[in-house]
Amino acid sequence: MKRKLTTAICVAGMMVSIAACGGGGSGSSDTGADTEELTVWLTVDAQNNWPELVKAADAAVTEKHPGIKIKHEYYGWPDKNAKLDAVLATDKAPDVVEMGNTEMLAYMVKGAFAPVDPAKFDNAGAWLDGLKASVTYEGKTYGVPYYAGGRVANWRKDLFAEAGVKSTPKTYDELTAALDKVQKKQGDKFNAWYQPTRDWYAAMSFVYDAGGSIAVESGGEWKANLSSPESIKGLEEFKNVVDTYMHGDKTKDESDRYIVYGQGKSGMIFAPAWEGATAAVKENDKTGKLAGNVENFVMPGPSGKNLPVFLGGSDLAVPVKSDAQTVAAEWINAFTGSSGQKVLMEKGNLPNNKTDLATLKSDPATAVPATAAESNWFVPMAPGWGQVEKAQILQTMLQSIGTGKQSVEEAAKEADAAIDKVINNA
């Protein structure tokens, strides 16, 4: 599930207000231990898909704090941050808020969330690396991972079978050999692998697989790393994929990939695990052939290992202005703890920790996304990362590479220069 980073999280007055608030943090004091009311903000995902988990967390807290009133507000992803920014500028902040994991950084940098003590949360020692990174800033923890979502490969079994390929690939060589067969059989205008050029989540998976990275930190300073030999190697392979198998518009992003897949214009995609199934539902499947005919598999990488995937998902945080930080932390643990993770897994989500993730690998229905998520990467937790995303530096670089406007080396050096200008600026 894609979460877009909101970088300009508030006006200057709001930031002054937050900074002046102080607050010991739910991990370092008993702030609000005797509160009579708790306000929890979640997205409609919880309201629509696992309301029983919300009720269970409420029940656990009310049992410990008889008489407490728990209020819930639900919001959609597009309008969430604007609403949160507005309320954080007042003295009526909620006590628990759900955040997309890439949204956390800008708020942590600005001091909007209270630090929490990981020791007070179930499975904290086994949180998935990408999720743990999303709630950590300058050595402190400012949130709790809620659930995860990874990326997998998905292909049409019928097209590959017609080309003589009967099983999913286990190596990158097997993958490219299969794609070559489909490309030859379907013709030059077909996308054996529909890989949108501006999809930086996919491109950076190749970069990290090659041992590169977006940026590196040393002595408290971040420096862009896309023009390193390792990163260049990954970008070169991404370009090879786009040049060889992607014959559509080289200026597109991934926002409508599942729609294109449903139109029958592609044999394979590399995408969040839900996209293949969504392309196959009746309203999206324009071929009438996708239902029961699309198959997820773990994406092999050129390195010989599974391709590392960007790990998306949600976190829960406690605003620094909350007057009920202790109880807020208790509610979060009840919601995201061991019993909560079981509910979330039953609903098709990946858990927030490696222990539960391992149990999903033995179930054929969940083995692919669980295995894929074991190898993951996350964005640089640098103070200016929000500005990098806002400026779409990576997307611009990839479009230049994909369209041939610049060589890989030229585009990477230009992107590095642009990143270095902003990545250390909060």
C-alpha positions as CSV (number, residue, x, y, z in Angstrom):
1,M,0.0,0.0,0.0
2,K,1.6,3.3,-1.1
3,R,1.9,6.1,1.4
4,K,3.0,9.5,0.1
5,L,5.3,11.5,2.3
6,T,3.9,14.9,3.4
7,T,6.9,17.2,3.9
8,A,5.5,20.6,4.7
9,I,3.6,19.4,7.8
10,C,2.6,22.8,9.2
11,V,3.0,26.5,9.3
12,A,5.8,28.1,11.3
13,G,3.4,28.9,14.1
14,M,2.4,25.3,14.6
15,M,6.1,24.3,14.9
16,V,6.7,26.9,17.5
17,S,3.6,25.7,19.4
18,I,4.9,22.1,19.3
19,A,8.4,23.1,20.4
20,A,7.1,25.0,23.3
21,C,5.0,22.1,24.5
22,G,7.7,20.1,26.1
23,G,6.2,16.8,27.4
24,G,8.2,13.9,28.8
25,G,7.0,11.4,26.3
26,S,5.1,8.2,26.8
27,G,8.3,6.3,27.3
28,S,9.8,8.4,30.0
29,S,7.0,9.5,32.3
30,D,3.5,8.7,33.5
31,T,2.0,11.6,31.6
32,G,-1.7,11.1,31.5
33,A,-1.7,7.8,33.5
34,D,-4.9,9.0,35.2
35,T,-6.6,10.4,32.1
36,E,-10.4,10.0,31.8
37,E,-10.5,10.3,28.0
38,L,-8.5,8.9,25.1
39,T,-8.8,10.0,21.4
40,V,-7.6,7.7,18.7
41,W,-7.3,8.6,15.1
42,L,-7.1,5.7,12.6
43,T,-7.7,5.4,8.8
44,V,-10.8,3.9,7.4
45,D,-8.8,0.7,6.8
46,A,-9.3,-0.2,10.5
47,Q,-13.0,0.9,10.5
48,N,-13.9,-1.1,7.5
49,N,-11.7,-4.2,7.7
50,W,-10.9,-5.0,11.3
51,P,-13.3,-3.1,13.7
52,E,-13.1,-6.1,16.0
53,L,-9.5,-5.3,16.7
54,V,-10.3,-1.7,17.6
55,K,-13.0,-3.0,20.1
56,A,-10.5,-5.5,21.6
57,A,-7.9,-2.8,22.2
58,D,-10.6,-0.6,23.8
59,A,-11.7,-3.4,26.0
60,A,-8.1,-4.0,27.2
61,V,-7.7,-0.4,28.2
62,T,-11.1,0.1,29.8
63,E,-10.4,-3.1,31.9
64,K,-7.3,-1.5,33.3
65,H,-8.8,2.0,33.5
66,P,-12.5,1.6,34.4
67,G,-14.6,4.6,33.4
68,I,-12.3,5.9,30.7
69,K,-14.0,7.2,27.6
70,I,-12.3,6.2,24.3
71,K,-13.2,8.3,21.2
72,H,-12.4,7.2,17.7
73,E,-12.1,9.3,14.5
74,Y,-11.5,7.8,11.1
75,Y,-10.1,9.5,8.0
76,G,-9.1,8.7,4.5
77,W,-5.4,8.8,3.4
78,P,-5.7,11.8,1.1
79,D,-7.0,14.3,3.7
80,K,-5.4,12.8,6.9
81,N,-2.2,15.0,7.1
82,A,-4.0,18.3,6.5
83,K,-6.3,17.5,9.3
84,L,-3.5,16.4,11.6
85,D,-1.4,19.5,10.8
86,A,-4.3,21.7,11.7
87,V,-5.1,20.1,15.0
88,L,-1.4,19.9,16.0
89,A,-1.4,23.7,15.9
90,T,-4.0,23.7,18.7
91,D,-4.2,22.3,22.2
92,K,-6.6,19.6,21.2
93,A,-4.3,17.0,19.7
94,P,-5.4,13.4,19.5
95,D,-3.6,10.8,21.7
96,V,-3.0,8.2,19.1
97,V,-2.6,8.8,15.3
98,E,-2.0,6.4,12.5
99,M,0.7,7.3,10.0
100,G,1.9,5.9,6.7
101,N,5.5,4.7,7.5
102,T,7.1,7.2,5.0
103,E,5.1,10.0,6.6
104,M,6.7,9.6,10.0
105,L,10.0,11.2,9.3
106,A,8.9,14.8,8.7
107,Y,6.9,14.7,11.9
108,M,9.7,13.2,13.9
109,V,12.1,15.8,12.6
110,K,9.8,18.6,13.7
111,G,9.2,17.2,17.2
112,A,5.5,16.5,16.7
113,F,5.5,13.0,18.3
114,A,6.5,11.9,21.8
115,P,9.3,9.3,22.2
116,V,8.1,5.9,23.4
117,D,9.9,3.0,25.2
118,P,10.2,0.0,22.8
119,A,10.4,-2.3,25.8
120,K,6.8,-1.6,26.6
121,F,5.5,-3.1,23.3
122,D,5.1,-6.7,22.2
123,N,7.6,-8.0,19.7
124,A,9.6,-4.8,19.6
125,G,12.9,-6.7,19.6
126,A,11.7,-8.4,16.4
127,W,10.1,-5.5,14.5
128,L,10.8,-5.8,10.7
129,D,13.9,-3.7,9.8
130,G,12.1,-1.4,7.4
131,L,9.3,-0.7,9.9
132,K,11.7,-0.2,12.8
133,A,13.6,2.3,10.7
134,S,10.4,4.3,10.0
135,V,9.8,5.0,13.7
136,T,13.4,5.7,14.7
137,Y,15.1,9.1,14.5
138,E,18.5,10.1,16.0
139,G,18.5,7.0,18.2
140,K,15.0,7.5,19.7
141,T,11.8,5.6,19.0
142,Y,8.7,7.8,18.1
143,G,6.2,5.3,17.1
144,V,5.1,1.6,16.9
145,P,4.8,-0.4,13.7
146,Y,1.3,-1.5,13.0
147,Y,1.3,-3.7,9.9
148,A,3.4,-4.1,6.7
149,G,2.9,-4.5,3.0
150,G,5.6,-5.6,0.6
151,R,6.1,-6.0,-3.2
152,V,6.1,-9.2,-5.2
153,A,6.2,-10.2,-8.8
154,N,3.0,-11.3,-10.5
155,W,2.6,-12.8,-13.9
156,R,-0.1,-14.3,-16.2
157,K,0.3,-18.1,-16.1
158,D,-1.5,-18.5,-19.5
159,L,0.9,-16.3,-21.4
160,F,4.0,-17.9,-19.9
161,A,2.6,-21.4,-20.4
162,E,1.9,-20.6,-24.1
163,A,5.6,-19.6,-24.3
164,G,6.7,-22.9,-22.8
165,V,7.3,-21.7,-19.2
166,K,5.5,-23.9,-16.7
167,S,6.7,-22.7,-13.3
168,T,7.7,-19.5,-11.6
169,P,11.4,-18.6,-11.7
170,K,13.8,-19.1,-8.8
171,T,16.7,-17.1,-10.3
172,Y,17.0,-13.8,-12.2
173,D,18.4,-15.7,-15.2
174,E,15.3,-18.0,-15.2
175,L,13.1,-14.9,-15.0
176,T,14.7,-13.0,-17.9
177,A,14.8,-16.2,-20.0
178,A,11.0,-16.6,-19.4
179,L,10.4,-12.9,-20.2
180,D,12.4,-13.2,-23.4
181,K,10.2,-16.1,-24.6
182,V,7.0,-14.2,-23.9
183,Q,8.3,-11.0,-25.5
184,K,9.2,-12.9,-28.6
185,K,5.8,-14.7,-28.8
186,Q,3.7,-11.6,-28.1
187,G,5.6,-9.2,-30.3
188,D,7.6,-6.0,-29.9
189,K,4.6,-3.8,-28.8
190,F,3.7,-6.0,-25.9
191,N,5.1,-5.4,-22.4
192,A,6.5,-8.7,-21.2
193,W,7.1,-6.8,-18.0
194,Y,5.2,-3.6,-17.5
195,Q,7.6,-1.6,-15.4
196,P,6.8,2.1,-15.2
197,T,10.0,4.1,-15.6
198,R,9.2,6.6,-12.8
199,D,8.5,3.8,-10.2
200,W,11.4,4.6,-7.9
201,Y,10.3,1.9,-5.4
202,A,11.2,-0.8,-8.0
203,A,14.3,1.0,-9.3
204,M,15.8,1.4,-5.8
205,S,15.2,-2.3,-5.2
206,F,17.8,-2.9,-8.0
207,V,20.1,-0.3,-6.5
208,Y,20.0,-1.9,-3.0
209,D,20.3,-5.4,-4.5
210,A,23.6,-4.3,-6.2
211,G,24.9,-3.0,-2.9
212,G,24.1,0.6,-3.5
213,S,21.9,3.0,-1.8
214,I,20.1,6.4,-2.1
215,A,22.2,8.1,0.4
216,V,24.7,7.3,3.2
217,E,25.2,8.8,6.6
218,S,28.6,9.6,8.2
219,G,29.2,11.7,11.3
220,G,25.7,13.0,11.4
221,E,25.7,14.2,7.8
222,W,24.0,12.5,4.8
223,K,25.4,12.4,1.3
224,A,23.7,11.1,-1.8
225,N,25.1,7.8,-3.1
226,L,23.3,7.2,-6.5
227,S,26.4,7.7,-8.5
228,S,28.5,5.2,-6.6
229,P,29.6,2.2,-8.7
230,E,27.2,-0.1,-6.8
231,S,24.2,2.2,-7.3
232,I,25.1,2.7,-11.0
233,K,25.2,-1.1,-11.4
234,G,21.6,-1.4,-10.0
235,L,20.4,1.5,-12.2
236,E,21.9,0.0,-15.3
237,E,20.0,-3.2,-14.7
238,F,16.8,-1.3,-14.1
239,K,17.3,0.5,-17.4
240,N,17.9,-2.8,-19.1
241,V,14.5,-4.0,-17.8
242,V,12.8,-0.9,-19.1
243,D,14.5,-1.0,-22.4
244,T,14.0,-4.7,-23.0
245,Y,10.5,-5.4,-21.7
246,M,8.6,-2.1,-21.2
247,H,7.3,-0.8,-24.5
248,G,4.7,1.6,-23.1
249,D,5.0,5.3,-22.2
250,K,8.4,5.8,-20.6
251,T,7.2,8.9,-18.7
252,K,4.6,7.1,-16.6
253,D,4.6,6.3,-12.9
254,E,3.0,3.3,-11.2
255,S,-0.3,4.8,-10.1
256,D,-2.4,3.0,-12.7
257,R,-0.2,-0.1,-13.2
258,Y,-2.9,-2.5,-12.1
259,I,-5.3,-1.0,-14.6
260,V,-2.9,-1.4,-17.4
261,Y,-2.3,-5.0,-16.3
262,G,-6.0,-5.6,-16.3
263,Q,-6.2,-4.4,-19.9
264,G,-4.1,-7.3,-21.0
265,K,-1.1,-5.2,-22.1
266,S,1.4,-6.9,-19.9
267,G,2.6,-10.4,-19.0
268,M,4.1,-9.4,-15.6
269,I,4.3,-6.7,-13.0
270,F,6.5,-6.1,-9.9
271,A,4.2,-4.3,-7.4
272,P,2.5,-4.3,-4.0
273,A,1.0,-7.8,-3.5
274,W,-2.6,-6.5,-3.9
275,E,-2.2,-5.2,-7.4
276,G,-2.3,-8.5,-9.3
277,A,-5.5,-9.6,-7.6
278,T,-7.0,-6.2,-8.1
279,A,-6.3,-6.3,-11.8
280,A,-8.1,-9.6,-12.0
281,V,-11.4,-8.4,-10.5
282,K,-14.3,-8.2,-12.9
283,E,-14.4,-4.4,-13.3
284,N,-10.7,-4.2,-14.0
285,D,-10.1,-7.4,-16.1
286,K,-10.8,-6.2,-19.7
287,T,-9.5,-9.5,-21.0
288,G,-11.8,-11.8,-19.1
289,K,-8.9,-14.1,-18.6
290,L,-7.2,-12.9,-15.4
291,A,-9.3,-14.4,-12.7
292,G,-7.5,-17.5,-11.4
293,N,-4.8,-16.9,-13.9
294,V,-2.4,-14.5,-12.2
295,E,0.2,-15.7,-9.8
296,N,2.5,-14.0,-7.2
297,F,6.0,-15.1,-6.8
298,V,9.1,-13.8,-4.9
299,M,11.1,-11.5,-7.2
300,P,14.6,-12.9,-7.7
301,G,17.4,-10.3,-7.9
302,P,20.4,-10.1,-10.2
303,S,22.7,-10.6,-7.1
304,G,21.5,-14.2,-6.7
305,K,19.4,-13.3,-3.7
306,N,15.8,-12.3,-3.5
307,L,15.3,-8.7,-4.7
308,P,15.1,-6.4,-1.6
309,V,11.7,-4.7,-1.5
310,F,10.5,-1.4,-0.2
311,L,8.5,-2.2,2.9
312,G,5.4,0.0,3.2
313,G,2.8,0.0,6.0
314,S,1.5,2.0,8.9
315,D,2.8,3.1,12.2
316,L,1.0,4.5,15.3
317,A,2.4,7.5,17.2
318,V,1.6,9.6,20.2
319,P,1.5,13.4,19.6
320,V,3.8,15.3,22.0
321,K,0.9,17.5,22.9
322,S,-1.2,14.5,24.2
323,D,-2.2,14.7,27.8
324,A,-2.7,10.9,27.9
325,Q,0.6,9.6,26.7
326,T,0.9,6.6,29.1
327,V,-2.6,5.3,28.3
328,A,-2.1,6.0,24.6
329,A,0.9,3.7,24.7
330,E,-1.1,1.0,26.4
331,W,-3.8,1.3,23.8
332,I,-1.2,1.0,21.0
333,N,0.3,-2.1,22.6
334,A,-3.2,-3.7,22.9
335,F,-3.9,-2.9,19.3
336,T,-0.5,-3.9,17.7
337,G,0.6,-6.6,20.2
338,S,0.6,-10.4,19.7
339,S,-3.1,-10.9,19.6
340,G,-3.6,-7.9,17.4
341,Q,-1.1,-9.2,14.9
342,K,-3.0,-12.4,14.6
343,V,-6.1,-10.5,13.6
344,L,-4.2,-8.4,11.1
345,M,-2.6,-11.4,9.5
346,E,-6.0,-13.1,9.2
347,K,-7.1,-10.0,7.2
348,G,-4.3,-10.4,4.7
349,N,-1.7,-8.0,6.2
350,L,1.9,-8.8,6.9
351,P,2.8,-8.5,10.6
352,N,5.0,-5.9,12.1
353,N,7.6,-8.5,13.4
354,K,9.9,-11.2,12.1
355,T,8.5,-13.9,14.5
356,D,5.0,-13.7,13.2
357,L,6.2,-13.3,9.6
358,A,8.1,-16.6,9.8
359,T,4.8,-18.4,10.6
360,L,3.3,-17.1,7.3
361,K,6.0,-18.8,5.2
362,S,4.5,-22.2,5.9
363,D,1.1,-21.3,4.5
364,P,1.0,-21.4,0.6
365,A,-1.5,-18.5,0.7
366,T,0.9,-16.2,2.4
367,A,4.3,-17.7,1.7
368,V,5.2,-15.4,-1.2
369,P,4.6,-12.0,0.4
370,A,6.1,-13.2,3.7
371,T,9.2,-14.5,2.1
372,A,9.6,-11.4,-0.1
373,A,9.3,-9.1,2.9
374,E,12.2,-10.7,4.7
375,S,14.6,-8.8,2.4
376,N,13.7,-5.1,2.6
377,W,14.9,-1.5,2.4
378,F,13.7,1.8,3.6
379,V,14.2,5.5,2.7
380,P,17.1,7.4,4.3
381,M,16.1,8.7,7.7
382,A,17.6,12.1,7.0
383,P,16.1,15.4,8.1
384,G,15.6,16.6,4.5
385,W,14.3,13.4,3.0
386,G,10.9,14.9,2.7
387,Q,12.2,17.6,0.4
388,V,13.8,14.9,-1.8
389,E,10.4,13.3,-2.2
390,K,8.6,16.5,-2.7
391,A,11.0,17.5,-5.5
392,Q,10.6,14.1,-7.2
393,I,14.3,13.9,-7.7
394,L,14.3,10.1,-8.1
395,Q,11.4,10.1,-10.5
396,T,13.1,12.8,-12.6
397,M,16.3,10.8,-12.7
398,L,14.6,7.6,-13.7
399,Q,12.6,9.3,-16.5
400,S,15.7,10.8,-17.9
401,I,17.3,7.4,-17.9
402,G,14.3,5.6,-19.3
403,T,13.7,8.0,-22.1
404,G,17.4,8.2,-23.0
405,K,17.5,11.9,-22.3
406,Q,20.6,11.2,-20.1
407,S,23.0,8.4,-19.5
408,V,22.7,6.5,-16.2
409,E,25.9,8.2,-15.0
410,E,24.8,11.7,-16.0
411,A,21.3,11.3,-14.5
412,A,22.7,9.8,-11.2
413,K,25.3,12.6,-10.8
414,E,22.6,15.2,-11.3
415,A,20.3,13.5,-8.9
416,D,23.0,13.3,-6.3
417,A,23.7,17.0,-6.6
418,A,20.0,17.8,-6.1
419,I,19.7,15.5,-3.1
420,D,22.8,16.9,-1.4
421,K,21.3,20.4,-1.5
422,V,18.4,19.4,0.7
423,I,18.9,16.1,2.4
424,N,20.5,17.6,5.6
425,N,18.0,20.5,5.9
426,A,15.1,20.0,8.2
